Amino acid sequence: MTGGEVAGILVAVFWAILVSFLAVALARLAQTLKATTKLVADVTEQAVPLLADASATVRSAQTQLDRVDAIATDVQEVTSNASALSTTVASTFGGPLVKVAAFGYGVRRAVAGRKGGATGDSQRMPRKTPRRTVIVGRAVPAARRGKRNDRNARD
């Protein structure tokens, strides 16, 4: 055997080993592709019902949101109506009620002023001292109006 023949045999053996490695690699690649295909098919079988359920849930949520939107619109309308009613009541009864309260306060002050006593609003009106009559160097209190005025008369 010559050197060329040995080199040819080596190349043939190398190619045979290379082809066997490639055959094993291709066989494993085929198995991987089969497993991947099966996995994708299983995922598709499970994903389609899940997507259908998700779609139904989204439609249901949209229906509920439409209802909530309608309720919110109604609440806003009721709120604006209540505000308008409040404004109307305040403008209709507010002015006259203030006038009646002021009139009552004025009458109360006038009656208290006629009696000469305090109105009970000691913070707003200063307390009047009762009138005294002087008789020969002696102070005599005015007519008795109750214990409060008797105490003030003695002071």
C-alpha positions in Angstrom: 0.0 0.0 0.0 1.2 3.3 -0.9 0.9 6.6 0.9 -1.9 7.7 -1.4 -3.9 4.6 -0.7 -3.5 5.1 3.1 -4.5 8.7 2.8 -7.6 7.6 0.8 -8.5 5.1 3.5 -8.1 7.7 6.2 -10.2 10.1 4.3 -12.9 7.4 3.8 -12.9 6.5 7.5 -13.0 10.2 8.4 -16.0 10.7 6.1 -17.7 7.6 7.5 -17.3 8.9 11.1 -18.5 12.3 10.0 -21.5 10.9 8.3 -22.4 8.7 11.4 -22.1 11.8 13.7 -24.3 13.7 11.3 -26.8 10.8 11.1 -27.0 10.7 14.9 -27.4 14.5 15.1 -30.1 14.4 12.4 -31.9 11.6 14.3 -31.9 13.6 17.5 -33.0 16.7 15.7 -35.9 14.8 14.2 -36.9 13.5 17.7 -36.7 17.1 19.0 -38.9 18.4 16.2 -41.4 15.6 16.8 -41.6 16.5 20.5 -41.9 20.2 19.7 -44.7 19.5 17.3 -46.5 17.5 19.9 -46.0 20.2 22.5 -47.3 22.9 20.2 -50.4 20.7 19.4 -51.1 20.2 23.1 -50.7 23.9 23.8 -53.0 24.7 21.0 -55.6 22.3 22.3 -55.5 23.9 25.7 -55.1 27.5 24.6 -58.1 27.6 22.3 -60.6 27.0 25.1 -58.7 29.3 27.4 -58.9 32.1 24.8 -62.6 31.4 24.4 -63.2 31.7 28.1 -61.1 34.9 28.3 -63.1 36.4 25.4 -66.3 35.6 27.2 -65.0 37.1 30.4 -64.0 40.3 28.6 -67.4 40.5 27.0 -69.0 40.1 30.5 -66.7 42.7 32.0 -67.6 45.1 29.2 -71.4 44.6 29.9 -70.8 45.2 33.6 -68.8 48.4 32.8 -71.6 49.6 30.6 -74.0 49.1 33.5 -71.7 50.9 35.9 -71.3 53.7 33.4 -75.1 54.0 33.2 -75.4 54.1 37.0 -72.6 56.7 37.3 -74.5 58.9 34.7 -77.7 58.5 36.7 -75.9 59.4 40.0 -74.4 62.4 38.4 -77.8 63.5 37.1 -79.4 63.0 40.6 -76.5 65.0 42.2 -77.0 67.9 39.8 -80.8 67.8 40.5 -80.2 67.7 44.2 -77.8 70.7 43.9 -80.4 72.6 41.9 -83.0 71.8 44.4 -80.8 72.8 47.3 -80.0 76.1 45.5 -83.7 76.7 44.9 -84.7 76.0 48.5 -81.9 78.2 49.8 -82.9 81.1 47.6 -86.7 80.6 48.3 -86.6 80.1 52.0 -83.1 81.4 53.0 -83.9 85.1 52.6 -87.2 85.1 54.4 -85.8 82.8 57.2 -83.0 85.2 57.8 -85.4 88.1 57.9 -87.7 86.3 60.4 -84.7 85.4 62.6 -83.5 89.0 62.5 -87.0 90.2 63.4 -87.2 87.8 66.3 -83.8 88.9 67.5 -84.9 92.5 67.3 -88.1 91.8 69.1 -86.3 89.9 71.8 -83.8 92.8 72.3 -86.6 95.3 72.4 -88.6 93.4 75.0 -85.5 92.9 77.1 -84.7 96.6 76.7 -88.1 97.5 77.9 -87.8 95.3 81.0 -84.4 96.7 81.6 -82.8 93.2 82.0 -80.2 91.3 80.0 -81.3 89.1 77.1 -79.1 86.3 78.0 -76.7 87.3 75.3 -74.1 88.5 77.8 -71.4 88.1 75.2 -73.0 90.3 72.7 -74.7 93.0 74.8 -73.1 94.5 77.9 -75.0 94.0 81.1 -76.9 97.0 82.2 -76.6 98.1 85.8 -80.0 98.6 87.5 -81.1 102.1 88.3 -80.7 103.3 91.8 -82.5 106.1 93.6 -80.5 108.2 96.0 -82.4 109.2 99.2 -80.4 111.4 101.5 -77.0 109.8 100.9 -78.4 106.3 100.7 -78.7 104.2 97.5 -82.0 102.3 97.1 -82.2 99.6 94.5 -84.8 99.6 91.8 -87.8 97.3 91.9 -86.7 93.7 92.5 -86.6 91.6 89.3 -85.1 88.4 90.6 -82.0 87.1 92.4 -79.6 88.2 89.7 -80.6 91.8 89.9 -80.7 91.7 93.8 -77.1 90.6 93.8 -76.2 93.4 91.4 -78.0 95.9 93.5 -76.1 95.0 96.6 -72.7 95.3 94.9 
